[in-house]
Every structure is written in structure tokens, then in C-alpha cells.
């Protein structure tokens, strides 16, 4: 029988015996879970049995009950993204086959995930093969929750049983909502004549209705449109906006295509007025209308992507009074002595939102 002569008191450990725990045996794989430790010197605490040898600061396998050090996401965590993985860190090197076989989940079955171990077999990463779907609906829609765990068949590399454990986490929710334009700050302002004429005012008299007018009038006065949306009604926990789209009904009068390029600008203003006209744009957003030749009194729908602007306004809502605001105009005037404009009834202006939150 092969033996080893250890320093200190003469004692023998059989090669491959039960005490030779630092040599890996799982699946016949080579390698070393940690440095080989000598037997304690005579008179040491280890010789008396009050302490044990360690690998780093960790007790050697078999010296205490194995367990889970930490899991990611934490048990009960909310607001996880669709690409979330699960990471389990164990107190001991594990038997990978037995531990993977112990994985249990009705929400994420073993066939729908893959398993990856670190070199020391102390950390297991569980990766879903497809993205985790978000619950979609309103603010009242509950999040999707994923329950998972290990049953009592998991084993350490040394053969010790791991007690059964259970965990859960939930993903983000995808909520859709719609904001109507704020009638107090949505309207028209002209170059030198206040709000304008007829229905192009916020207090239009019946049968007219308040309308945002963009272009010029019969006196060749420039009309600039302003849109404002109140973000204070949105929840505080929004993590990101999937989409934000301006939708508005519009009617053309005269020949607005003669007014040159249209401009849509992301702005911030307190009230309609000259200061709003002069305010430097936060971001120029390009054209809101391509300028085709249309018959007089043609109805159409404007649809503009404002996702980036709304995300920025939400992030800076304290400084911007929880508003998302826009300015619409044309590059030039038309000297034909007639109305040439695009008109948007205020009650039809809306901002469609889809966002993620826990």
C-alpha cells in the first residue's frame, strides 16, 4: 500500500483514502480545487482538533454543512430585465451533474435554460435560452414572477447533500398609456400679434374650437405652434421609454408647401408668449411635414417619434416642471395675402407612451 511520510508526528494517510479530500475525483477530471495542506504540527490547535485546515478563508469541504452563499437576482428582486441570468454562489465546490439535476422551476424549466460553471465549481450561471417576456398592460397589470430552486438532490464535490432552496424574482412591466395635450400651454403665438385670430387661440368661441395653427394668416403674420404635455401623471419608477409618439389630426389651408421647410423642435418654456418664441431649442427634431402639394382643407394625421425627447424630459422633470414641450413652425412666410397653414385641433393632440417599470 502506498503511503506518505508527513513531517511532525509520524502518521499515515492512505493515498486516495477518505481523508485525501483535496484531490478532485468528479468525472475523473484532473486539476486541483486548492493547495494541498500539510498535517498540523504537533501541539498545534489542529492536532488537538479545535480548528481545521482551510483553503483561503473557507473551511475545507466536509467540515460544515454546505449551502448557498448568494444568488443573483436576490430572492424577491423586482424590475429585472428580459436578459436576466441567475447566478448561484455555493460555499463548496459542487458536483455539477447532481446540482444541475436538482434545478427545479415551472416558470423556467430546465429545458429552457443552459448551465455554466466557473473553474472552481462554486458558481453556477443559469441562462434562459430566450428573453424573459414582460407583462404588458396598464399600471394595474402585475409583473411576471419566476420561481426557481434546487431540490434536495444537489451534492458537493465531496458528496455532501445541499438542503433544498427556493427563490423568486420578477421582471419589468411594459405599460402603455396616452397623454392629452395640456390646453393651458398648447396653442399658437405670432410674430407681434399675440395668440392670433379666430380659432387659433386657446379660448376660441363656439362653434370654433381651440386650435394650434402653424404657418401664416391673410396679413402674412407668422404663426408658430406649441405643444405641451404634463408628465407629472406618470409613475416615478419608469426605467426607460420603449416609445413615445406624437399623434395629431391636421387640416391644411391654402398652400403651406409654399412656406418652405417645416421645423419640429424640443423646447422648454413657462407660458405661451414671446419668450417661448425666442427659447433656444433643446434639440432640433427635423421636419414634421414633408410639404406635398395638397388641396385646400385636406385632412391628415401627423405621427412623430418623440421617444428620445420624452426620455430626456422625464430624466430632467424636476428642472422642467414635469413637462414635455415642442415648437412647430415653417422656415418662411408666403406673401400671397391668404391663409397658408396647418391647423391641429387641440383636443385631438395626444402623446402615446410605452414604458418599462418594476
C-alpha positions in Angstrom: 0.0 0.0 0.0 1.3 3.4 -1.0 1.9 5.8 2.0 3.2 9.3 2.6 5.6 10.3 5.4 4.4 13.6 6.8 6.5 15.9 8.8 5.9 16.2 12.6 4.4 13.2 14.4 4.6 10.1 12.3 1.2 9.4 10.8 0.0 7.9 7.6 -2.8 8.7 5.2 -3.8 6.2 2.6 -3.4 7.6 -0.9 -6.9 8.0 -2.4 -8.4 7.5 1.1 -11.4 9.4 2.5 -9.0 12.0 4.1 -7.4 12.9 0.7 -10.2 15.4 0.1 -8.3 18.0 -1.9 -7.8 15.7 -4.9 -10.7 16.1 -7.4 -12.4 12.9 -8.4 -15.6 14.1 -10.1 -15.8 12.6 -13.6 -12.1 11.7 -13.4 -11.2 15.3 -14.3 -7.7 16.5 -13.3 -7.0 19.8 -11.7 -6.8 21.0 -8.1 -9.6 22.6 -6.0 -7.0 24.2 -3.8 -3.5 23.9 -2.4 -2.6 20.6 -0.7 -2.4 21.3 3.1 0.1 19.5 5.4 -1.0 17.8 8.5 -0.8 20.2 11.6 2.4 20.2 13.6 2.5 18.5 16.9 1.0 20.6 19.6 -0.9 22.9 17.2 -4.6 23.6 17.5 -5.3 21.5 14.5 -3.7 18.5 16.1 -5.9 18.9 19.1 -9.0 19.0 16.9 -10.1 22.6 17.8 -9.5 24.0 14.3 -9.3 22.7 10.8 -7.2 23.5 7.7 -8.6 26.0 5.3 -8.4 26.9 1.6 -8.1 30.6 1.8 -10.6 31.6 4.4 -13.0 28.8 3.6 -13.3 25.6 5.7 -12.4 22.5 3.8 -15.3 20.5 2.3 -16.9 18.2 4.7 -16.1 20.4 7.8 -19.5 22.1 7.9 -22.9 21.9 6.2 -22.7 23.2 2.6 -25.0 26.0 1.4 -25.7 28.8 -0.9 -23.7 32.0 -0.3 -25.6 34.4 -2.5 -28.0 34.3 -5.5 -28.4 36.9 -8.2 -31.1 38.3 -8.6 -31.7 38.4 -4.9 -34.7 36.5 -3.6 -37.8 38.6 -4.3 -36.0 41.1 -6.5 -38.2 43.2 -8.8 -37.7 45.1 -12.1 -35.3 42.6 -13.7 -34.6 42.9 -17.5 -35.6 40.4 -20.1 -32.0 39.2 -20.5 -31.5 38.4 -16.8 -29.4 35.4 -15.8 -29.4 33.6 -12.5 -26.1 33.2 -10.6 -25.7 30.9 -7.6 -22.6 31.0 -5.5 -22.0 28.0 -3.2 -19.9 27.6 -0.1 -18.3 24.5 -1.5 -17.2 23.1 -4.9 -20.2 21.3 -6.3 -20.9 18.1 -8.2 -22.1 19.8 -11.4 -24.2 16.9 -12.7 -26.1 16.4 -9.5 -26.6 20.1 -8.9 -27.9 20.8 -12.4 -30.2 17.8 -12.0 -31.5 19.4 -8.8 -32.7 22.5 -10.6 -36.5 22.9 -10.5 -38.7 25.6 -12.0 -42.2 25.6 -13.5 -41.6 29.1 -14.8 -38.1 28.5 -16.3 -37.9 24.7 -16.9 -34.5 23.1 -17.2 -35.1 22.5 -21.0 -35.4 26.3 -21.5 -32.1 27.2 -19.8 -28.4 26.4 -20.1 -25.9 25.8 -17.2 -22.4 27.3 -17.0 -19.9 26.7 -14.1 -16.8 28.6 -13.1 -13.5 26.8 -12.9 -13.8 26.1 -9.2 -17.4 24.7 -9.5 -18.5 27.2 -6.8 -20.6 29.5 -9.1 -23.3 28.3 -11.4 -24.9 30.6 -14.0 -28.3 29.7 -15.4 -29.1 31.4 -18.6 -32.6 31.4 -20.2 -32.4 30.4 -23.9 -34.9 33.1 -24.8 -35.6 36.5 -23.4 -38.0 36.7 -20.4 -41.2 38.3 -21.6 -42.5 41.4 -19.8 -46.1 41.6 -18.6 -47.8 44.2 -20.9 -50.8 46.3 -20.0 -51.7 49.1 -17.6 -50.3 50.2 -14.3 -52.6 47.6 -12.7 -51.1 44.7 -14.6 -48.9 42.6 -12.3 -45.3 41.7 -13.2 -44.3 38.3 -14.4 -42.7 36.4 -11.5 -40.2 33.5 -11.9 -39.9 30.9 -9.2 -36.9 28.5 -9.1 -34.9 26.4 -6.8 -32.8 23.3 -6.0 -34.3 20.2 -4.6 -32.5 18.1 -2.0 -30.5 16.1 -4.6 -27.7 18.6 -5.1 -24.3 17.4 -3.9 -21.0 19.0 -3.2 -17.9 17.7 -4.9 -17.1 15.8 -1.7 -20.6 14.2 -1.7 -22.4 16.2 0.9 -26.1 16.9 0.4 -27.2 20.5 -0.1 -30.5 21.4 1.6 -33.4 22.3 -0.8 -33.7 26.0 -1.5 -36.3 28.2 -3.3 -36.1 31.7 -4.7 -38.0 34.1 -7.0 -37.7 37.3 -8.9 -39.9 39.4 -11.2 -39.3 41.2 -14.4 -40.2 44.7 -15.5 -43.7 45.6 -16.7 -44.4 47.2 -20.1 -47.1 49.8 -19.6 -48.9 51.7 -22.3 -50.7 55.0 -21.7 -51.7 58.2 -23.5 -51.3 61.8 -22.6 -53.6 64.6 -23.9 -52.1 68.0 -24.7 -52.2 70.5 -21.8 -54.7 73.1 -23.1 -53.2 75.9 -20.9 -49.8 75.7 -22.7 -50.7 74.2 -26.0 -51.6 76.8 -28.7 -50.3 79.4 -31.1 -48.1 82.5 -30.8 -47.5 85.0 -33.6 -44.8 87.5 -34.5 -46.2 90.6 -32.9 -49.9 89.9 -32.7 -50.2 87.7 -29.6 -52.1 84.4 -30.0 -53.7 85.1 -33.3 -57.2 85.2 -34.8 -60.4 83.1 -35.0 -59.9 79.5 -33.8 -56.1 79.9 -33.4 -56.5 80.8 -29.7 -56.9 78.8 -26.5 -60.2 80.5 -25.7 -61.8 80.1 -29.1 -65.6 80.8 -29.1 -68.1 78.3 -30.4 -68.6 76.9 -33.0 -64.8 77.2 -33.3 -62.5 75.1 -31.1 -59.0 75.8 -29.7 -56.5 75.0 -32.5 -52.8 75.1 -32.9 -52.1 77.0 -36.1 -48.7 76.7 -37.9 -48.0 79.0 -40.9 -49.2 82.5 -41.7 -52.5 84.4 -42.0 -54.1 86.7 -44.6 -51.9 89.5 -43.2 -48.8 87.4 -43.7 -48.2 87.2 -40.0 -46.2 84.2 -38.9 -48.0 81.6 -36.7 -45.9 79.2 -34.5 -47.4 76.3 -32.8 -46.6 75.0 -29.3 -47.4 71.6 -27.7 -47.1 70.8 -24.0 -47.7 67.5 -22.2 -47.9 67.1 -18.4 -45.6 64.2 -17.2 -46.5 64.6 -13.6 -49.2 61.9 -14.0 -46.6 59.3 -14.8 -45.2 57.0 -12.1 -41.8 57.8 -10.6 -40.2 54.3 -11.2 -40.0 54.4 -15.0 -36.7 52.8 -16.1 -36.9 53.6 -19.8 -39.4 54.5 -22.6 -39.9 52.0 -25.3 -41.7 54.5 -27.5 -43.3 58.0 -27.4 -45.2 59.1 -30.4 -47.0 62.4 -31.1 -50.3 61.8 -32.8 -52.4 64.7 -34.1 -55.2 65.4 -36.6 -54.4 68.2 -39.0 -56.1 70.2 -41.7 -54.3 72.2 -44.4 -55.4 75.6 -45.6 -54.1 77.4 -48.6 -50.6 76.3 -49.8 -48.5 75.6 -46.7 -45.9 73.9 -49.0 -45.0 77.5 -50.1 -43.7 78.2 -46.6 -40.5 76.2 -47.0 -39.2 73.5 -44.7 -41.1 72.6 -41.5 -39.4 72.5 -38.2 -40.2 70.5 -35.1 -38.1 71.5 -32.0 -37.9 70.1 -28.5 -38.1 73.2 -26.2 -38.8 74.2 -22.6 -41.0 77.2 -21.7 -43.1 78.5 -18.9 -46.0 80.1 -20.7 -47.0 80.9 -24.3 -45.5 84.2 -25.3 -42.6 85.9 -26.9 -40.1 84.1 -24.5 -41.4 80.8 -25.9 -40.8 82.1 -29.4 -37.2 83.0 -28.6 -36.3 80.0 -26.5 -33.3 78.1 -27.8 -34.3 74.6 -28.8 -33.1 71.8 -26.5 -32.9 69.5 -29.6 -34.0 70.2 -33.2 -36.1 67.2 -34.2 -36.3 67.7 -38.0 -39.3 68.2 -40.2 -42.9 67.4 -39.0 -44.4 67.6 -42.5 -42.8 66.8 -45.9 -44.7 69.6 -47.7 -46.6 67.8 -50.5 -49.0 69.9 -52.6 -52.5 69.2 -51.2 -55.9 70.5 -51.9 -57.3 73.2 -49.6 -58.9 71.8 -46.5 -57.2 68.4 -46.7 -57.3 66.3 -43.5 -54.3 64.3 -42.5 -52.7 62.7 -39.4 -49.3 63.7 -38.0 -47.2 61.0 -36.4 -43.8 61.8 -34.9 -41.3 59.8 -32.9 -40.5 61.7 -29.7 -39.0 58.9 -27.6 -35.6 60.5 -27.0 -37.1 63.8 -26.1 -39.6 62.3 -23.7 -36.9 60.2 -22.0 -34.8 63.3 -21.6 -37.7 65.4 -20.2 -38.6 62.6 -17.7 -35.0 62.4 -16.5 -35.0 66.2 -16.0 -38.6 66.6 -14.9 -37.7 68.4 -11.7 -36.0 71.2 -13.7 -38.6 71.3 -16.4 -41.7 71.3 -14.2 -42.6 67.8 -15.4 -43.4 69.0 -18.9 -42.5 67.7 -22.4 -42.8 70.6 -24.8 -42.4 71.2 -28.6 -42.4 74.1 -31.1 -43.6 73.8 -34.7 -43.0 76.3 -37.4 -42.1 76.9 -41.1 -38.9 78.5 -42.4 -40.6 81.4 -44.3 -43.7 83.4 -45.0 -45.9 83.5 -48.1 -46.8 86.9 -49.4 -50.0 85.8 -51.2 -52.4 87.6 -48.8 -54.2 84.3 -47.8 -54.1 81.8 -45.0 -51.4 79.2 -45.6 -51.1 76.9 -42.6 -51.5 73.5 -40.9 -54.1 73.5 -38.2 -54.2 70.9 -35.3 -57.4 70.9 -33.1 -56.1 70.9 -29.5 -58.4 68.2 -28.3 -57.0 65.7 -30.9 -53.3 66.1 -29.9 -52.0 63.2 -27.9 -48.8 61.5 -26.8 -48.8 57.7 -26.9 -46.4 56.2 -24.5 -45.0 52.7 -23.8 -42.5 52.4 -20.9 -40.9 49.9 -18.6 -41.1 50.0 -14.8 -41.0 47.4 -11.9 
